[in-house]
Amino acid sequence: MRISILFSLFLLLAFNANAGESDAKAGQTKAATCVACHGADGNSMVPMWPKLAGQHTAYLERQIKLIKSGDRSVPEMTGLLGSLSDQDIADLAAWFNSNAIALGNADEKLMALGESIYRSGDANAGVAACIACHGPTGKGNPLAGYPAIAGQHATYTAKVLKDFRAGKGFSSDDAGVIMPGVAKQLSDEAITAVASYIQGLHAAE
């Protein structure tokens, strides 16, 4: 009897230790409704929708929860996240993170301006260098909450930057208001160029 009780207690502790851990395989199944816009593995085939493949899990979890709560307004996602539990969100984040982002290419004609803004910013316009938060290869900084951006669709990046510049599409917390402060100083020309550069930026392995 005592051995049976101890064994049952061991199983309970083991279950609790694993409870709440993300499961990429489960996330793959749960991502069925995401496929139409974001692709089966998180590599969207539609330039207007973001690639989620390879993105930091903590960043993905945070953004999904912000959109679900309404603190970050993304009209295209309205009504799609309401039924997701925290475990569902963790599993989805793990699934998309587990896949490599499909590489893209930059427009050669925009390369010089895009690289200049990404690596040096624009002191005259008060624009900080993207490299400061997103790194030289666009891998981001998961500990600081800065997303990986290398290879992201230029169309999507440009849209988001213009939304930020217009004062929409971001959360109201300290992390959320960083990019709008940067984007409001960017011209359309600068946004187009840096978005193209980011699309062609390949994060180091």
C-alpha positions in Angstrom: 0.0 0.0 0.0 2.8 2.4 1.0 4.7 1.7 -2.2 1.5 2.3 -4.3 0.9 5.6 -2.6 4.5 6.7 -3.1 4.3 5.7 -6.8 1.0 7.7 -7.2 2.6 10.7 -5.6 5.6 10.4 -7.9 3.3 10.4 -11.0 1.4 13.4 -9.7 4.6 15.4 -9.1 5.9 14.4 -12.5 2.7 15.6 -14.1 2.8 18.9 -12.3 6.4 19.4 -13.3 5.4 19.1 -17.0 2.2 21.0 -16.6 2.2 24.3 -18.5 5.2 23.3 -20.6 4.8 24.2 -24.3 4.4 21.4 -26.8 5.3 22.2 -30.4 3.7 19.0 -31.7 0.4 20.0 -30.1 0.9 23.5 -31.4 1.1 22.1 -35.0 -2.4 20.7 -34.6 -3.8 23.8 -33.0 -2.4 25.9 -35.8 -4.9 24.6 -38.3 -6.8 27.9 -38.2 -3.6 29.9 -38.7 -2.5 28.2 -41.9 -4.6 30.3 -44.3 -2.8 33.5 -43.4 0.5 32.4 -41.8 1.3 29.2 -43.7 1.5 25.7 -42.4 4.9 26.2 -40.7 4.6 29.9 -40.1 6.0 31.0 -43.4 3.2 33.1 -44.9 2.9 33.0 -48.6 1.0 36.3 -48.6 3.3 39.3 -48.2 0.7 41.2 -46.2 0.6 38.7 -43.4 3.7 38.2 -41.2 6.0 35.2 -41.1 5.9 33.7 -37.6 8.4 30.9 -38.2 11.5 31.1 -36.1 10.1 33.9 -33.9 11.0 33.9 -30.2 8.5 31.9 -28.2 8.1 34.5 -25.4 7.6 37.3 -28.0 4.9 35.3 -29.8 3.1 34.4 -26.6 3.1 38.0 -25.5 1.8 39.3 -28.8 -0.9 36.7 -29.1 -2.1 37.5 -25.5 -2.0 41.3 -26.2 -4.1 40.8 -29.4 -6.5 38.5 -27.6 -7.1 41.0 -24.8 -7.5 43.8 -27.2 -4.5 45.8 -25.8 -2.9 45.5 -29.3 -5.5 46.1 -32.0 -5.1 43.9 -35.1 -8.5 44.0 -36.8 -7.6 41.0 -39.0 -7.3 38.9 -35.9 -10.6 40.0 -34.3 -12.6 37.0 -33.1 -9.9 34.4 -33.9 -8.2 34.1 -30.5 -11.0 34.2 -28.0 -11.1 30.5 -27.4 -7.3 30.0 -26.9 -6.1 29.1 -23.4 -2.6 30.0 -22.1 -1.5 26.5 -22.9 -2.8 26.7 -26.5 -0.9 30.0 -26.9 2.3 28.5 -25.5 2.0 25.4 -27.8 1.4 27.6 -30.9 4.4 29.8 -30.0 6.5 26.7 -29.6 5.4 25.3 -33.0 6.1 28.4 -35.0 9.4 28.9 -33.2 10.5 25.4 -34.1 10.4 26.2 -37.9 13.0 28.1 -39.8 11.9 31.3 -41.5 12.1 31.3 -45.3 14.8 33.6 -46.5 13.9 36.6 -48.6 15.7 39.1 -50.9 16.1 42.9 -50.8 15.6 45.3 -53.7 19.1 46.2 -54.8 17.9 49.7 -55.7 16.9 50.3 -52.0 19.8 48.5 -50.4 22.0 51.5 -49.7 19.4 53.6 -47.9 17.8 50.6 -46.2 21.2 49.4 -44.8 22.1 52.9 -43.7 18.9 53.3 -41.7 19.1 49.8 -40.2 22.7 50.0 -39.2 23.2 53.7 -38.4 19.7 55.3 -38.1 19.2 58.9 -39.2 20.5 61.4 -36.7 19.1 64.4 -38.6 15.6 62.8 -38.4 16.0 61.5 -34.9 15.8 57.9 -36.0 17.6 55.3 -33.9 19.5 52.4 -35.7 17.5 49.2 -35.9 20.6 47.3 -35.1 20.5 48.5 -31.5 17.5 46.4 -30.6 17.2 43.8 -33.4 20.9 43.0 -33.8 23.3 43.0 -36.8 21.6 40.0 -38.4 18.1 40.7 -37.3 17.9 37.9 -34.7 16.4 40.3 -32.1 16.9 39.9 -28.4 14.6 37.4 -26.7 15.6 38.4 -23.2 14.8 42.0 -23.8 11.7 41.1 -25.7 12.9 42.4 -29.1 11.6 40.2 -32.0 13.6 38.5 -34.7 12.9 40.4 -38.0 15.3 39.0 -40.5 13.5 37.7 -43.6 10.2 39.3 -42.7 8.0 40.3 -45.7 8.8 43.8 -46.8 5.1 44.5 -47.4 4.1 43.5 -43.9 7.0 45.4 -42.3 6.2 48.6 -44.2 2.5 48.3 -43.3 3.3 47.9 -39.6 5.8 50.7 -39.5 3.2 53.0 -41.2 0.6 51.9 -38.6 3.0 52.6 -35.8 3.7 56.0 -37.3 -0.1 56.7 -37.5 -0.4 55.8 -33.8 -2.1 52.4 -34.1 -1.4 48.7 -33.9 0.7 48.6 -30.8 0.2 47.9 -27.1 0.1 50.6 -24.5 2.8 49.3 -22.2 6.4 50.4 -22.1 7.6 47.8 -24.6 4.7 48.5 -27.0 5.4 52.2 -27.3 9.1 52.0 -28.4 8.5 51.4 -32.1 5.8 54.1 -32.6 8.4 56.6 -31.2 10.8 55.5 -33.9 8.4 55.1 -36.7 6.9 58.6 -36.4 10.3 60.0 -37.6 10.4 57.8 -40.7 9.4 59.0 -44.2 7.6 56.7 -46.7 10.9 56.4 -48.6 12.8 55.4 -45.5 10.1 52.8 -44.5 10.1 51.2 -48.0 13.9 51.0 -48.0 14.4 49.6 -44.5 11.6 47.1 -44.9 13.2 45.8 -48.1 16.6 45.6 -46.4 15.0 43.6 -43.5 13.4 41.2 -46.0 16.8 40.4 -47.4 18.5 40.2 -44.0 19.6 36.7 -43.1 20.0 35.9 -39.4 23.2 34.0 -38.6 22.7 30.4 -37.6 
